[in-house]
């Protein structure tokens, strides 16, 4: 059991790849993680899904290396959806 106010979020990307976000390390306060990218197959569908759940997500934008849409989680951590164009 974690202590009072301690939170843990773990994302499994399949196989042995996981991302864990915790809030009890002084060098990693909530909202300090940025640049996490989630690869999706259909960015338009995922953008619509997140928007419908109340996530404030930026418009999809194109780059030479793919399409992206940025958002922040409830703690202020920065995420990007990405699909290879």
C-alpha positions in Angstrom: 0.0 0.0 0.0 1.3 3.4 -0.9 1.4 6.2 1.6 -1.1 9.1 2.0 -1.3 11.0 -1.3 1.0 8.7 -3.2 -0.2 7.8 -6.7 1.1 5.4 -9.3 0.1 5.2 -12.9 1.6 2.4 -15.1 1.0 2.1 -18.8 1.8 -1.2 -20.6 2.8 -0.8 -24.2 2.8 -4.5 -24.8 5.5 -7.0 -24.2 8.0 -5.8 -21.6 7.6 -2.1 -22.3 6.0 -0.1 -19.5 5.9 3.6 -18.4 5.4 4.3 -14.8 4.6 7.8 -13.4 4.7 8.3 -9.7 4.4 11.5 -7.6 6.6 11.0 -4.6 10.1 11.7 -5.9 11.2 15.3 -5.3 13.0 15.4 -8.7 9.8 14.2 -10.5 6.9 16.3 -9.2 3.5 15.9 -10.8 3.4 17.8 -14.1 7.2 17.7 -14.7 7.2 14.9 -17.3 7.0 16.1 -20.9 7.7 14.6 -24.3 5.9 11.2 -23.8 4.7 10.0 -27.2 2.0 7.5 -27.8 1.9 5.8 -31.3 -1.6 5.4 -32.6 -2.9 3.8 -35.8 -5.8 6.4 -36.3 -5.0 9.7 -34.8 -8.3 11.3 -35.9 -10.3 8.6 -34.1 -8.1 8.7 -31.0 -8.3 12.6 -30.9 -12.1 12.4 -31.1 -12.2 9.7 -28.4 -10.1 11.7 -26.0 -12.0 14.9 -26.7 -15.3 13.2 -26.0 -13.9 12.2 -22.6 -13.2 15.8 -21.8 -9.4 15.8 -22.5 -8.3 19.2 -23.7 -6.2 18.1 -26.7 -4.6 20.4 -29.2 -5.6 20.2 -32.9 -3.7 17.6 -35.0 -0.7 19.0 -36.8 1.4 17.6 -39.6 5.2 17.4 -39.7 7.6 15.6 -42.1 7.9 12.8 -39.6 4.2 12.3 -38.8 1.0 13.8 -37.4 0.8 14.8 -33.8 -1.7 16.0 -31.2 -0.5 17.3 -27.8 -2.4 17.1 -24.5 -1.7 17.2 -20.8 -3.0 14.7 -18.2 -4.7 15.7 -15.0 -1.3 16.3 -13.3 0.0 18.5 -16.1 2.4 15.9 -17.7 2.8 16.5 -21.4 1.8 13.8 -23.9 1.7 13.6 -27.7 -0.3 11.2 -30.0 1.6 10.3 -33.1 0.9 8.5 -36.3 3.5 8.1 -39.0 2.2 9.9 -42.1 
